[in-house]
Amino acid sequence: MQTLGSNAPSFNHADSRKRTVSPDAALPFARTSFARRGLRASDATDELCDRYVRVRLQTEALVNPLSPEDLVVQSMPDASPAKWHLAHTTWFLETFILRDFVAGYRLHDARFPFLFNSYYEAEGQRHSRARRGMVTRPTLAEVRGYRAHVDAALLAALRDLPPAALELVTLGCHHEEQHQELLLTDLLHLMAQNPIEPAVWPGGRKIPVEMPGPIGWIEGEAGVVEIGHDGEGFAFDSEGPRHATLVGAHAIADRTITNGEWAAFIADGGYAEPRHWLSDGWAWVKAEAIGAPLYWEWRDDVWTRFGLDGRRPIDPAAPVTHVSFYEADAYASWAGARLPTEAEWEIAAAGHDPLGGNQLDAAGPVEPRPTVEGPGFFGDVWEWTGSNFRPYPGFRPAEGAVGEYNGKFMSGQFVLRGGSCATPRGHVRASYRNFFYPHQRWQFTGVRLAKDL
């Protein structure tokens, strides 16, 4: 575990008084806004400034219903406290833009890089990921003051930044959108550990929807196809270069698997029959006593799920979510199918609108919803593919610390596609590659089947 050096100042009450915090920073967190800081979206004179303001406002809206206690707790090593997300996204902007491109800029607090760097080795030592929940200081007010300071400095400098820095501002916006989704899924996992199962947001009345009909199959293009980002607009480094790859004759399902279908898998002994499982998956099922998707419980003779609106009966028609790669692969085997490759998924989704579907538009109790029309390639749930997260031919990481963004994680993980109900609308595209380890399932992850022809 990394620790602060013996000469590094610790966080204590005396230290916290040394930094001047604006009066706004002492207000309850729910009242914080760019309007109170004098930074209004209507003041934006270009698209990047407007996007920056909207993204930062959205993060604040997501934490508005939370108490200081909610914001500091870490439920597991894979998750981070909400307060850490608030600070880390700000550290990213301060470090790679203000520090490196704005002459005369001084760090808001020289201790923050150690606390809020995530995994950038080039930026030096950092606090242990598994112990982020121990950082009760700096206080919430200080973190909010940090965000306000960086926002004001960056917006003041925006007009004069060189093109390389403007590209990093765009990256910073997309980076914060990723953390908005993580903030929601980490929060859901945190609340699920509480025996009283509190709802973060009140849920609306559920309107029953008919179960979808049998899965239909979309025959996919076979032969040599091109996938990857085409160079138009923003994309993360791992999405390119665009390249040719060989795809066999196949078909992909016209929708994702539902809760009702997953309940049938459970009832048929899906979690008790080793022949459907990969060896590592079966070992995981036995070691962790897995018998249903994460957050599912059998109560009063029905399957229920826990969500950001508390515990409710599952909606049989809604896409199943919070399943691991191991579970997705086992279900596909049970159903006589397989998971699609990421190339198969991308060529099928390329003709569909990435702005469509059930995605994050505003703070609230997001959850997958039944698909009413179309194959729904975007939104609701991230869809596991059978493809390892590896670099495309010709991939080269960027120079400097930002080159660590994706490239060094291209080992032992699987690709997911399509976005989820917690993904900010406008964040994903057909070439977008998400990735997680095969046992992880606290994200909104689901299943779409494929088969060979």
Secondary structure, 3 states (H helix, E strand, C coil): CCCCCCCCCCCCHHHHHHCCCCHHHHCCHHHCCHHHHCCCHHHCCCHHHHHHHHHHHHHHHHHCCCCHHHHHCCCCCCCCCHHHHHHHHHHHHHHHHHHHHCCCCCCCCCCHHHHHCCCCHHHCCCCCHHHHHHCCCCCHHHHHHHHHHHHHHHHHHHHHCCHHHHHHHHHHHHHHHHHHHHHHHHHHHHHHCCCCCCCCCCCCCCCCCCCCCCCCEEECCCEEEEECCCCCCCCCHHHCCCEEEEECCEEEECCCCEHHHHHHHHHCCCCCCHHHCCHHHHHHHHHHCCCCCCCEEEECCEEEEEECCEEEECCCCCECCCCCHHHHHHHHHHCCCECCCHHHHHHHHCCCCCCCCCCECCCCCCCCCCCCCCCCCCCCCEEEEEEECCCCCCCCCCCCHHHHCCHHHCCCCEEEECCCCCCECCCCCCCCCEEECCCCCCCCEECCCEEEC
